[in-house]
Amino acid sequence: MTNKKKPSISRVYANVNKTKGEDYWDYEQTQLIWGHEINYKATQKIGRGKYSDVFSGSCLLNNKKCVIKVLKPVRKAKIKREIKILQNLYGGPNIIKLLDIVRDVETKIPSLIFNHVNNTYFRDLYPTFTDFDVRYYLYQTLKALEHAHKNGIIHRDVKPHNIMIDHSKKQLYLIDWGLAEFYHPNEGYSVRVASRYFKGPELLVGYKKYNYSLDIFSLGCTFAGMLFNHDIFFRGKDNEDQLVKISRVLGTHDLDEYLTKYNIKLENGFRKKIGTSSKKNWIKFINQKNKHLVSYEAFDLLERMLIYDHQERITAKQALNHHYFDPVKKYELKLKKRKKGKKK
């Protein structure tokens, strides 16, 4: 794919990192201060990924449960980037807390220590959701993204697997910041990020000057899955087929406008493979299993998230102000008043 790229700068938080200064974003210059590995004990393997193995464990100093992410051999700069980003975002709403960084004395293999979350796997949890649950957890995820974006950071791997939910406590954490990156206007970024089913169109057409709005499309894919009771809404066999699957729902007219606007030329045969499709009405996806979750407000928000043109998508801040979340805001206000009442 080739493209003579039209300048494409984020509509929001474009110069955050410039304002904050090099010490904030230049992770390669970061000096890491390692904790002591003997303070932690891994008990059970709970996950594995391309870049790490994840264990549940405990801190031997206070007997508190924790999560230990043992990193696989990777460039030191990538490890520094993840740590720097987690440190910068520490304490932000619904963002997993990096409690410590340790390293094996002999192998020098680094591990990241996080707060423990009593998570339920999304394929088991999402089908049990009420309409309010979907609104509530989407709102909490948007809070985490808005905090990251206003601090100059793109997550670049938003998907259900990275959204930890303790349903009994109504707590959500956005995890796995290993692909996250600092946003600088006009910088070309790798398009080999995010998981296939949650990739934004910009990645699938090789457009490198993307921004925070990538996270919004990925979350839109997650939202569609929650709403229509599909664990995966766009299921492509490979990256090309992924864009085909998206075009079957969003139509090819807007795709062609997007390609023209940014002067993106698809490789031979790819555009032909996509064919021609009209835009589907969200009503077509309603069935007996999901009809209790759908609403006009849900469709309106989804429509604003799943837009080809990354410059036209709703921002995290705008999304948080959408009417779809009015019941969540009422609920949170009630909780606040209750807490204030207890303090008195």
Secondary structure, 3 states (H helix, E strand, C coil): CEECCCCCCCCCCCCHHHHHCHHHHCHHHCCCCCCCHHHEEEEEEEEECCCEEEEEEEECCCCCEEEEEEECCCCHHHHHHHHHHHHHHCCCCCECCEEEEEECCCCCCEEEEEECCCCCCHHHHHHHCCHHHHHHHHHHHHHHHHHHHHCCEECCCCCHHHEEEECCCCEEEECCCCCCEECCCCCCCCCCCCCHHHCCHHHHCCCCCCCCHHHHHHHHHHHHHHHCCCCCCCCCCCHHHHHHHHHHHHCCHHHHHHHHHCCEECCCCHHHHHCCCCCCCHHHHCCCCCCCCCCHHHHHHHHHHCCCCCCCCCCHHHHHCCHHHHHHHHHHHHHHHHHHHHHC
